[in-house]
Amino acid sequence: MTEERTDPSLPRTERSDAPAYLQRYIQRQESETLDTDRTDSTPLYLRQFRQRRSDPARIDAPPPTWEGRDLPYAQSLTEDNRNKEISAPPEAQKKVVNDVYLIRHGETQGYSSESGLTPLGSWQAHTFGHTLAKRVKDGETIVIRHAPTNRAGDTAGALHRGFSDGLAMFDKDLKVFEPEAMEEFRNFRVATPSGFRDVTAAFREYYSTLEEFERTRLGDRPMWLVDVDRFWRVQQGGSDPIAHWLRIPMMHFEPPAMCVRRFWLGIRRLAAEYPGARLVIPTHSGPIRAFAVMAFGYDPGEPYNLEHVRVKLLEGGTEALVSYRNRVQEVHVPAVENLPTWAPFEDWDATQL
C-alpha cells in the first residue's frame, strides 16, 4: 500500500460541507416541503402571489389610483402612461395661442457683402415651406415676416413659394399673408462713423478704412475699427465669431440682450396683431442663438441653414415654451416696455468713433 504524500505548505482543498449555492437550494426545498405539498408543480413565485391576492386584508382595500375609473383625472391617463404618477387633466393645460418659428436664412453667397441666396439656399427654403405645409391644418393663419436683408428676404420668398406649392398639393385651405420685412428681426448692428449698420453691411466700411490706415494714415486706430477687426479676424481664422459676440462684451456692437429684447418686441406685436396665427420669421443666426441662450442658460450652438428656434406663446401672454434641438424650456415673456434700450447718447458724435 502506497502512502500519499502531500506538501504541508499547500492549502487543503477537500471539504465536507456543500457549497453555499447548494445549501441555499436545500433550504428552499425544505421550506417548500413544510408550507406546501411537494407534488405541486406551480412555481414558488406564483404560489406566493396567489397567497397575497387571497389575503382578506387586500380584498377589502380600495383599488390603486391608476385603476380608479371614477376619479376625475383618470380620463387623462392613456394606455402607455397608466402608472402611479398622476397626470394633469386636459383642462389644466394652457392653450398655445401663437406658434412662432425663428428660422435661420438659407445658404448665402457670402457674408462680406449684402448677398442673396445660392441655388442650394433657395432649395432649402423651398423645401422647408413645403414641409411646413404638411403640418398645418385647414383654417389656420400663416404670417411670414423676415429681417430686412437680402438673404433673409430671399429665404422668405422661397419659403412662401414652397408653402404655396405644398398647400396646392395637399389640398389645404389656409389664410397666408405675404412676406414683409420687420425691423425688430434684423441682425445685430455695429456703431460706425456712418451710423448703426448691420454687421455684414459694416464690413465694407471696415475694410476700406482698415486699408486706408495700413497705407497712408498714422496713429491709433479708432475703437469701432478695432472691435470690428476682432470680430472678422475670428471669422477669417475659421473660428466662431458669434460665440465671440455672445461671450465678450464689445463697446460698438449691439449687446445680445438687446437683440433678444427686439425679438420679443416683434413677437408680441405680431401676436397682438394676428392672434392664433403661426408666425414664420426667417432671420439671422446671431440673434436666434442669443434668443436660445437667454432661454436655456447656455449656448446650444450655431443653427444650421433653415434650422429654427420654436416659440409657443401660451394663453395669458406671460409664459412661453422655447424649443431648440430637442430641448424645451418654459420662460416668462418679458415686459419689453420696462426694459432698457440700446441707443447712442444725446451728444453722440459718430466722427469720434
C-alpha positions as CSV (number, residue, x, y, z in Angstrom):
1,M,0.0,0.0,0.0
2,T,1.4,3.3,-1.1
3,E,1.3,6.2,1.3
4,E,0.0,9.5,-0.2
5,R,2.5,12.4,0.2
6,T,1.2,15.9,0.4
7,D,3.0,19.2,0.6
8,P,2.2,20.7,4.0
9,S,2.8,24.2,2.6
10,L,-0.2,23.9,0.2
11,P,-3.7,24.7,1.4
12,R,-6.2,21.8,2.0
13,T,-8.8,21.7,-0.8
14,E,-11.1,18.9,0.4
15,R,-14.3,20.0,2.2
16,S,-17.1,18.0,3.9
17,D,-19.9,20.6,3.6
18,A,-21.9,21.5,0.5
19,P,-21.2,24.8,-1.4
20,A,-23.2,27.8,-0.5
21,Y,-25.4,27.8,-3.6
22,L,-26.3,24.2,-2.9
23,Q,-27.0,24.9,0.8
24,R,-29.4,27.7,-0.2
25,Y,-31.2,25.4,-2.7
26,I,-31.6,22.7,0.0
27,Q,-33.0,25.3,2.4
28,R,-35.6,26.5,-0.2
29,Q,-36.6,22.9,-0.8
30,E,-37.1,22.2,2.9
31,S,-39.2,25.4,3.4
32,E,-41.4,24.5,0.4
33,T,-41.9,21.0,1.9
34,L,-43.1,22.5,5.2
35,D,-45.5,25.0,3.6
36,T,-46.9,23.2,0.5
37,D,-47.3,19.8,-1.0
38,R,-44.2,18.6,-2.8
39,T,-46.4,17.3,-5.6
40,D,-47.5,20.8,-6.5
41,S,-45.6,21.8,-9.7
42,T,-46.6,25.5,-9.5
43,P,-43.6,27.8,-9.3
44,L,-42.9,29.3,-5.9
45,Y,-43.3,33.0,-7.1
46,L,-46.8,32.2,-8.5
47,R,-47.9,30.4,-5.3
48,Q,-46.7,33.4,-3.2
49,F,-48.5,35.8,-5.5
50,R,-51.8,33.8,-5.2
51,Q,-51.4,33.8,-1.4
52,R,-51.0,37.6,-1.3
53,R,-54.1,38.0,-3.6
54,S,-56.2,35.8,-1.3
55,D,-55.3,37.8,1.8
56,P,-58.5,39.2,3.4
57,A,-56.8,42.5,4.2
58,R,-56.2,43.1,0.5
59,I,-59.6,42.1,-0.7
60,D,-61.3,45.0,1.2
61,A,-58.7,47.6,0.3
62,P,-59.6,50.3,-2.3
63,P,-58.2,49.9,-5.8
64,P,-55.0,51.6,-6.7
65,T,-55.3,55.2,-8.0
66,W,-54.3,54.2,-11.6
67,E,-57.3,51.8,-11.7
68,G,-59.9,54.2,-10.3
69,R,-62.1,54.8,-13.3
70,D,-64.4,57.2,-11.3
71,L,-61.6,59.6,-10.5
72,P,-61.7,63.0,-12.4
73,Y,-58.1,62.6,-13.7
74,A,-58.5,59.0,-14.9
75,Q,-59.6,60.1,-18.4
76,S,-56.3,61.8,-18.9
77,L,-54.3,58.6,-18.3
78,T,-53.6,56.8,-21.6
79,E,-52.6,53.2,-22.0
80,D,-48.9,54.0,-22.4
81,N,-48.6,56.1,-19.3
82,R,-51.1,54.5,-16.9
83,N,-48.9,54.2,-13.8
84,K,-48.7,55.5,-10.3
85,E,-47.9,59.1,-11.5
86,I,-50.9,61.4,-11.6
87,S,-51.3,63.3,-14.8
88,A,-52.9,66.7,-15.0
89,P,-56.3,66.8,-16.7
90,P,-56.6,68.4,-20.1
91,E,-58.4,71.4,-18.8
92,A,-55.4,72.3,-16.6
93,Q,-53.1,72.6,-19.6
94,K,-52.6,76.1,-21.1
95,K,-53.6,76.7,-24.7
96,V,-51.0,77.7,-27.3
97,V,-52.2,81.0,-28.9
98,N,-49.3,81.6,-31.3
99,D,-46.7,79.3,-32.7
100,V,-43.5,81.1,-33.8
101,Y,-40.7,79.8,-36.0
102,L,-37.4,81.8,-35.8
103,I,-35.6,80.4,-38.8
104,R,-32.1,81.0,-40.0
105,H,-31.8,82.0,-43.6
106,G,-30.7,79.6,-46.3
107,E,-27.1,79.2,-47.6
108,T,-25.9,82.6,-48.8
109,Q,-23.3,83.6,-51.3
110,G,-21.1,85.3,-48.7
111,Y,-21.0,87.4,-45.5
112,S,-18.7,90.2,-46.7
113,S,-21.5,91.8,-48.7
114,E,-25.3,92.0,-48.9
115,S,-25.6,88.9,-51.0
116,G,-28.6,86.8,-51.6
117,L,-29.0,83.0,-51.5
118,T,-27.2,80.4,-53.5
119,P,-29.3,77.9,-55.5
120,L,-28.9,75.4,-52.7
121,G,-30.1,78.1,-50.2
122,S,-33.3,78.7,-52.3
123,W,-33.9,74.9,-52.4
124,Q,-33.5,74.7,-48.7
125,A,-36.1,77.4,-48.1
126,H,-38.5,76.0,-50.6
127,T,-38.2,72.5,-49.0
128,F,-38.9,74.0,-45.5
129,G,-42.0,75.7,-46.8
130,H,-43.2,72.5,-48.5
131,T,-42.6,70.5,-45.3
132,L,-44.4,73.1,-43.2
133,A,-47.5,72.8,-45.4
134,K,-47.8,69.1,-44.4
135,R,-48.0,70.0,-40.7
136,V,-50.6,72.8,-40.7
137,K,-54.3,72.3,-40.6
138,D,-57.2,73.7,-42.6
139,G,-58.4,77.1,-41.3
140,E,-55.1,78.2,-39.8
141,T,-53.4,81.6,-40.4
142,I,-49.8,81.8,-41.5
143,V,-47.9,85.1,-41.2
144,I,-44.4,85.4,-42.9
145,R,-42.1,88.2,-41.8
146,H,-38.3,88.5,-42.2
147,A,-35.3,90.5,-41.4
148,P,-34.6,93.5,-43.7
149,T,-31.6,91.8,-45.6
150,N,-31.4,90.2,-49.0
151,R,-30.6,86.7,-47.7
152,A,-33.5,86.8,-45.2
153,G,-35.9,88.2,-47.8
154,D,-34.9,85.6,-50.4
155,T,-35.4,82.9,-47.8
156,A,-38.9,84.2,-47.0
157,G,-39.8,84.4,-50.7
158,A,-38.6,80.9,-51.5
159,L,-40.3,79.6,-48.3
160,H,-43.6,81.2,-49.3
161,R,-43.4,79.6,-52.8
162,G,-42.7,76.2,-51.3
163,F,-45.5,76.6,-48.8
164,S,-48.0,77.6,-51.5
165,D,-46.9,74.6,-53.6
166,G,-47.5,72.3,-50.6
167,L,-51.0,73.7,-49.9
168,A,-51.9,73.0,-53.5
169,M,-50.5,69.5,-53.4
170,F,-52.2,68.6,-50.1
171,D,-55.4,70.5,-50.9
172,K,-55.5,72.6,-47.8
173,D,-57.3,75.9,-47.3
174,L,-55.4,78.4,-45.2
175,K,-55.0,82.2,-44.9
176,V,-51.4,83.1,-45.8
177,F,-50.0,86.7,-45.5
178,E,-47.3,87.7,-48.0
179,P,-43.7,88.1,-46.7
180,E,-42.8,91.5,-45.3
181,A,-39.7,92.9,-43.6
182,M,-39.7,93.9,-40.0
183,E,-37.1,95.9,-38.3
184,E,-37.5,94.0,-35.0
185,F,-36.0,90.9,-36.5
186,R,-32.9,92.5,-38.1
187,N,-29.4,91.2,-37.5
188,F,-27.3,92.7,-34.7
189,R,-25.7,96.1,-35.5
190,V,-22.4,97.9,-35.2
191,A,-21.9,101.6,-34.4
192,T,-19.7,103.0,-37.3
193,P,-19.0,106.6,-38.3
194,S,-21.8,106.4,-40.8
195,G,-24.3,105.3,-38.2
196,F,-25.6,102.0,-37.0
197,R,-25.0,99.3,-39.6
198,D,-25.7,95.6,-39.9
199,V,-22.6,93.6,-39.0
200,T,-22.4,92.4,-42.7
201,A,-23.1,95.9,-44.1
202,A,-20.4,97.3,-41.8
203,F,-17.7,95.0,-43.4
204,R,-17.3,97.2,-46.5
205,E,-16.7,100.3,-44.4
206,Y,-14.4,98.4,-42.1
207,Y,-12.4,97.0,-45.0
208,S,-11.9,100.4,-46.7
209,T,-11.0,102.2,-43.5
210,L,-8.6,99.5,-42.5
211,E,-6.8,99.6,-45.9
212,E,-6.5,103.4,-45.6
213,F,-4.8,103.1,-42.2
214,E,-2.4,100.5,-43.4
215,R,-1.4,102.5,-46.5
216,T,-1.5,106.2,-45.7
217,R,-2.6,107.1,-42.2
218,L,-0.7,107.1,-38.9
219,G,-1.7,107.0,-35.3
220,D,-4.1,104.8,-33.3
221,R,-7.0,103.2,-35.0
222,P,-10.5,104.1,-33.8
223,M,-12.1,101.8,-31.3
224,W,-15.0,100.8,-33.6
225,L,-12.5,99.6,-36.2
226,V,-10.7,97.6,-33.5
227,D,-13.9,95.9,-32.4
228,V,-15.0,95.0,-36.0
229,D,-11.5,93.9,-36.8
230,R,-11.5,91.5,-33.9
231,F,-14.9,90.1,-35.0
232,W,-13.9,89.5,-38.6
233,R,-10.5,88.1,-37.6
234,V,-12.3,85.4,-35.7
235,Q,-14.3,84.6,-38.8
236,Q,-11.3,84.6,-41.1
237,G,-9.4,82.3,-38.7
238,G,-12.1,79.6,-39.0
239,S,-13.5,80.1,-35.5
240,D,-16.9,81.1,-34.3
241,P,-17.5,84.9,-34.4
242,I,-21.0,84.6,-33.0
243,A,-19.6,82.9,-29.8
244,H,-17.1,85.8,-29.6
245,W,-20.0,88.3,-29.8
246,L,-22.0,86.4,-27.2
247,R,-19.2,86.0,-24.6
248,I,-17.0,89.0,-25.0
249,P,-18.6,92.5,-24.5
250,M,-17.7,94.9,-27.3
251,M,-18.3,98.6,-27.0
252,H,-19.6,99.2,-30.5
253,F,-21.6,96.1,-31.0
254,E,-25.3,95.8,-30.1
255,P,-25.4,93.6,-27.0
256,P,-27.0,90.1,-27.3
257,A,-29.6,91.0,-24.6
258,M,-30.8,93.9,-26.7
259,C,-31.3,91.7,-29.7
260,V,-33.4,89.3,-27.6
261,R,-35.4,92.3,-26.4
262,R,-36.1,93.4,-30.0
263,F,-37.2,89.9,-31.0
264,W,-39.6,89.7,-28.1
265,L,-41.0,93.1,-29.0
266,G,-41.6,91.9,-32.6
267,I,-43.1,88.6,-31.4
268,R,-45.5,90.4,-29.1
269,R,-46.5,92.9,-31.7
270,L,-47.3,90.2,-34.2
271,A,-49.1,88.1,-31.7
272,A,-51.4,91.0,-30.8
273,E,-52.0,91.8,-34.5
274,Y,-52.6,88.1,-35.6
275,P,-53.9,86.2,-32.6
276,G,-53.9,82.4,-33.1
277,A,-51.6,82.6,-36.2
278,R,-48.4,80.7,-36.9
279,L,-45.6,83.3,-37.3
280,V,-42.8,82.2,-39.7
281,I,-39.8,84.5,-39.4
282,P,-36.6,84.0,-41.4
283,T,-33.8,86.0,-39.8
284,H,-30.1,85.6,-38.8
285,S,-28.2,83.1,-36.7
286,G,-26.7,85.6,-34.2
287,P,-30.0,86.9,-32.7
288,I,-31.5,83.4,-32.9
289,R,-28.6,81.9,-31.0
290,A,-28.8,84.8,-28.4
291,F,-32.5,84.1,-28.0
292,A,-31.8,80.4,-27.3
293,V,-29.0,81.3,-24.8
294,M,-31.4,83.6,-22.9
295,A,-34.0,80.8,-22.7
296,F,-31.8,77.8,-21.8
297,G,-29.0,79.5,-19.9
298,Y,-26.2,78.0,-22.1
299,D,-25.1,78.2,-25.7
300,P,-26.7,75.3,-27.6
301,G,-24.6,76.1,-30.8
302,E,-24.9,77.7,-34.2
303,P,-28.2,76.9,-36.0
304,Y,-27.8,75.4,-39.5
305,N,-29.4,76.9,-42.5
306,L,-33.2,76.7,-42.2
307,E,-32.9,75.4,-38.6
308,H,-35.2,77.1,-36.3
309,V,-36.0,78.0,-32.7
310,R,-39.7,77.5,-31.9
311,V,-41.6,79.7,-29.5
312,K,-45.1,78.8,-28.3
313,L,-46.9,81.7,-26.7
314,L,-49.3,80.4,-24.0
315,E,-52.6,81.7,-23.2
316,G,-52.4,84.8,-20.9
317,G,-49.3,86.2,-22.7
318,T,-47.0,85.9,-19.8
319,E,-45.4,82.5,-20.5
320,A,-44.0,80.7,-23.5
321,L,-42.3,77.4,-24.4
322,V,-39.0,77.7,-26.2
323,S,-37.7,74.6,-28.0
324,Y,-34.4,74.1,-29.9
325,R,-32.5,70.9,-30.6
326,N,-34.8,68.5,-28.6
327,R,-34.9,70.7,-25.5
328,V,-37.9,72.6,-24.3
329,Q,-37.8,75.4,-21.7
330,E,-40.7,77.3,-20.2
331,V,-39.8,81.1,-20.0
332,H,-41.6,84.2,-18.8
333,V,-42.4,86.6,-21.6
334,P,-40.5,89.9,-20.7
335,A,-42.4,93.1,-20.4
336,V,-40.3,94.8,-23.1
337,E,-41.8,98.2,-22.3
338,N,-40.0,98.2,-19.0
339,L,-36.6,97.1,-20.3
340,P,-33.8,99.4,-21.3
341,T,-33.0,100.3,-24.9
342,W,-29.7,100.4,-26.7
343,A,-29.2,103.9,-28.3
344,P,-26.5,106.5,-28.6
345,F,-26.1,109.3,-26.2
346,E,-27.8,112.5,-26.9
347,D,-24.5,114.2,-27.7
348,W,-23.1,111.2,-29.5
349,D,-20.8,112.2,-32.4
350,A,-20.2,109.5,-35.0
351,T,-16.9,111.1,-36.1
352,Q,-15.4,110.5,-32.6
353,L,-15.5,106.7,-33.0
